[in-house]
Amino acid sequence: MASRPDTDDYLSLFLNDVPLMDVRAPVEFSRGSFPNTENAPLMNDEERHRVGICYKEKGQDKAIELGHQLVSDDIKAQRIEAWKRFVARHPNGYLFCFRGGLRSRLTQQWIREAGIDYPLVKGGYKALRRFLIDSLEAQIESGEFRILSGRTGTGKTRVLQQLPNPVDLEGLANHRGSSFGRQVTPQPSQIDFENRLAVAMLKARHLNSGPVYLEDESRLVGRCALPESLKERMARTPLLILEQPMEERIGIIREDYVEGMYSDYVDRDGAEAGWLNFRDYLLSAIDRIRKRLGGDRHQQLRGLMEQALVQQEATGETAAHNAWIQSLLQDYYDPMYDYQLGKKEGRILVRGGPETILDWANKSSVA
């Protein structure tokens, strides 16, 4: 393998989805890392903890000595083999530790002793993270944005993904942004979400052109919080209002939150457990908004949902879900949305169905 230099071209790393090997401990990786990054630690959590205590009590030299004792012989050989496998799969990648210091240079040295030159990221995780934070704030401050809004069930995410330069906040957060919005796979950590968002914004700025389109979201998308500066900017941004007839909205909700989620649970958990977990997902979602619905309306909607689940389990048919979906849209989501929209009338650029929105956006992008 030809030798490549170490790099501090952070922009190129993220724009080109360059594979990265994070040699920090698993506990550090779990708190947050970057897209296209795999954890292949120099030290595990316990080893790192012991070395850290030694460093505080006896200084760097003793800590390095202890690290070499802990990661030696078979353990060292196993770590090197893991790194070699990563290098074989990603010959154009880079490695990093927290600051681009001892851990990454030791990893680099051991890989070199195994016959492989592999470059590192100068400044490590800390420099990469600072670059993303600064670039995101710069984009929020100076970038041009458009917000796609619309009532619940209008299919905003589907339309967003067809717009000229979209950034899908719900996709980045792995959550649909409502009581019913959780997915079968977990959400990223807050740091992971922020890093994903920053990379998506970098690509929207450098690889595409024109305004960035975002879906109208509250501050929290599930448990992931939008940066306050972005939320404030979105509150001043022009709107595209997506409109759909009630029948179409009911179908979209049923497809996404009933049929799609049932399929996802079965794929993950198998038929029996998948059904039980899907059923719990729907009933838990309606229970989470009980106070806002009021006791009587909650009981009515829950009863309709339970009846629909019984029919679905018996026959596989999902049409009975339409009753609770329509009632929830008309009596709960629509009044809230209409109240909020009343405060935004002066920001509306266009309103209509998917074709109207897409046609307007595409013409604007070439104007």
N, C-alpha and C positions, 0 to 999 in steps of 0.2 A: 504493500500500500504506500503510495507516494505521501511524503510528509506534507501536512498542511499547517499553516500558522494558527496560533491562538487568535481569537477574534473579540472585538468589541463592537462589531457591526450589528447591534441589536435589532435594528429595523429590518435588515435583510433576513435575520433568523426568523422573525415572526411573519414577515410577508411571504416567505417561501416555505413555511411549515417545516423548517429544518428539525429533524429529530434531535432531542436533547436527552442526555443521561444525567439524572439528578442523583449525586452520590451522597446527599444528606441522609440522615437517619429516617426511618419510616415515619416517626412521629412528626418530623419537620415537613416531610412530603405531604402528609395527610392534612396539615393545616392550610396548604396551598402550594401549587406549583403552576406550570404553564401547559398550554395545549401542546400535543405531540411530545410529551415528556414521560419518561419511564423512570421509576425509582430502582436504582441498583446501588444500594448503600455501601460505603466503605465500612461503616460500623452500624450495628443494630442499635436499638434504643437503649438497651442495658449497657452495652459497651460505651456508647456515647455519654451516658449518665455518669459512669464511673470515671471516664477520662475528664469530664467536666469538673467533677469534684476534685480530682487530682490537680487539675490546672489551678483551681482557686486556692488550694491548700499548699501546693508545692511548686507551682510555676510551670512554664511551658515545656521545658526540657523533660521534666519528670512525666508530664502528661503525654508527651510524644513517646517516651520510653514505654509507658504503660499501654498506649495504643498499639505499639508494635508487639507487645506481649500478648495482648488480647486477640489481635488479628494476625495469627501466625499459623504455620504448618497447614493442616487441612482446611481450616477456616479461611486462611489467606488464599489457598488454591481455589476454593469454591467461589470466593468473591471475584477472583481474576477470571475464572471461567464464565461467570455471569457477565462480566464486562466484555469479554471476547465474543460472547453470543450477541450482545447488543451491537458491537462494532461490525460483526459479520452481517447483521441485518440492516445496519444503518452506516455504511462506510463514509457517508458525507455528513454525519452528525457531529455533535460536540458534547463535552461533559462539563458539569459545573458542580460546585458546592455552595456554601452560603456566601462567602466573600471572594471566591476564586483564589483561596490561599492554600493552607496546608493540606486539606483533604483532597482537593482536586489535583494538586501537584503530586501528592503521593500516589493517588490513583493513576495519574498520567505516567508516573515513573514505573509503577509496577506493570502497567500495560506495555510500556516500552521494553521492560526487561523480558516480557513474554514475546517480544518481536514485533510489536505494533506501535506505530506513532499515531496518537490520537489527540486532537487539539481540545483546548478548554475555552470556556467563555470567561474573558477577563472581568473581574468584579463579581462574578458568580450571581447567585440568586438575588442578592441585594441590589446589584446594578440593573439587572433585568427588570426587577419589580419597580424600581425607581423610574426607569425609562418608560414603562407602561403607565404608571400613575401620571407622570408629567405629560406624556403624549395624549392620554385620555382627557385630561383637563384642558389642554390646548385645543383639542378637537371640539370639546363641549363649548369652549369660549368662542372659537372662531368659525366653526363649521356651520353649514346650512342644513336645516332639518325640516322635515314634514312629518306630521303625525296622522296616522290612520286610526280613525275612531269609528264607533258604531255600536249599536246595541249588542247585547250578549247574543251569540248564536248567528251573527251575520257572516261568520267565516273570515274574520279579519286576518288571521294568520295565513290562511290560504291565499288571500289576495296580496298580503304583504310580500310573500315570497315571490310573487310575479312582478313586483314593482322594480323600477330600474336599479336602485341601489339600497337594498333593505338590510337592516340589522335586526335580527329576530331576538328580542329580549327574552321572550318566553322560552324559546329554544335554548338560549344560553343558560337560562336558569333551570331548565328541565321542569317547567311547571306552567300550567295554563293560566295562572293568575287569578283563580277564584277558589271558593270553598271546595269545588269539585275538581280543582286543577292539578292535584298531585298525579305523578306518573308512577309506573311500577318500579322504575329505577330511581335511586336517590338523587336529590339535588346536590349540586357542587357546594363546597364550602364557600363562604363569602369571598375569600381571597381568590379562589379559583374562578368564581363568577366575575369578579372585577377584572381579572386577567383575561378571561375569555372576551369580555366586553371590550376591553382596550384593544385586543388583537383584532376583533371584528371591526372596530372603528378605524384602526390603522389601514386595514384592507379596503374599507369603504372610501377612505381618503386617497390612498396611493394607487390602488388597482382599478378603481372605478371613477366615475365622474358624476357631477350633479349633486343635488341634495340627498342627504341620508334619510331614508324612510324608517320610522319607528312606529310600533303599535302603541296606542294609548294605554298606559299602565299606571297603577298606583305606585306608591313608594316601594311597597313590598311585592315581589313576585314569588309567592310562597314565602320562604324564609330568606330569600336573597334580596338585599336592599339596593335599590338604585343609588348611585352617588347623588348627594343632595344637589350638587351643581347641575347635574343632568336633569333631575326632576324639576328644578326651577326653570331651566331652559325650556323644557317640554311644555311647561305651563304658559309660555309666551309664544309658542310655535304655531304656525298656521295648520289648519286641520283639513283632512279629507274625510267626509262622513260617508261610511258604507251603509247602504240601506238594503234590506231584504224583506220580502213578505213573511208573515208569521209561519206559514206552512214550510217554507224553505228553512227558516231558522230552527224550527222543531226538528226537521230532518238532519240538519248539521249537528245539533246537540246530541241527538240520538246516535248518530254515526260516530261522533268523537268520544262521548262520555259513556255510552252504553255498549254499543257493538265493538268499538275499537278497544275500550278498556277491558271488556270481557275477554277479547281475543288475546290481549297482552298478558292478562293474568293467567290464562290457560297456557299460553306459550311458556311462561316463566315457571308456573307451579304445577302444571298437569291439570287434568279435567276436574277432579274432585276438589282439590285444594284451591285451584284457580277459581272455581265457581264461588266457594265460600269467601275467599278474599275479595273477589269482585263485589259480591253482595254486601260485605262489610264496608267496602269503599264507598258505595252509593249511600248506604244508610248512615254512615258516619258523616258524610258530607252534608246531608240534610240536617243531621243533628247539630252540626257546628253552627248553623245559622238559626237555631231554634229561637233564641232571644230576639233576634231581629225580625223573624217571621211572626212571633207571637205564638202562644201555646196552641190555640185552636187551629190556626192555619198550618202550623207545623204538623200537628196530628193528622190533619186532612191530607196534606201532601205526602207524609210518611205512609199513610194508609194506601194511597194511590200507588206509591212506589213499591210497597210490599206486594200489592196485588199484581203489578206488572212483573215483579221478580218471580212470583209463583207461576204465572203464565209462561214466562221465558224459560224457566227451568223445565216445565212440563212439555212445552211444544217447540221451544227454540225461537218463537216469534217475539219481536220486540215492539210491536206497534202499540201495545198497552202502555208503554212508557210515555207516549205522547201526552197523556192526560196531565201527569204531574209536571212534565216539561213546559207545556203551554201555560199552566197556571203559575208556575214559578217565574216564567218570563214576563207575563202580563202583570202580575200582582206584586212582584218583588224587584226583579232586575230593571224592567223598563221604567218604573217611576223614579228609581234612583238615577238612572242614566239621563232621563229627560231633565231632571232637576239640575244635574251637573252641566248638561249641554246648554241649558238656558244661560249659564254664566259665560259661555264661550262663543256666542253667536257672531261676534265681530271678527273672529279668527278663521271662519269657514271659507275655504277656497272653492270647494266643489262638493256636491253630495249626489248620491245615486247608487245604482247597482254596481257589481264588479266590473262590467264592461265600461261603464261611465268613468269609474275611478281609474282603471288601467289606461283607457284612452287619453284621459286628461294628463296623467303622469307621463306617458310616453311622448305626447306632444310637447309637454313642458320641458322634457329632457333634451329635446332637439331644437327648442326655440332659440 
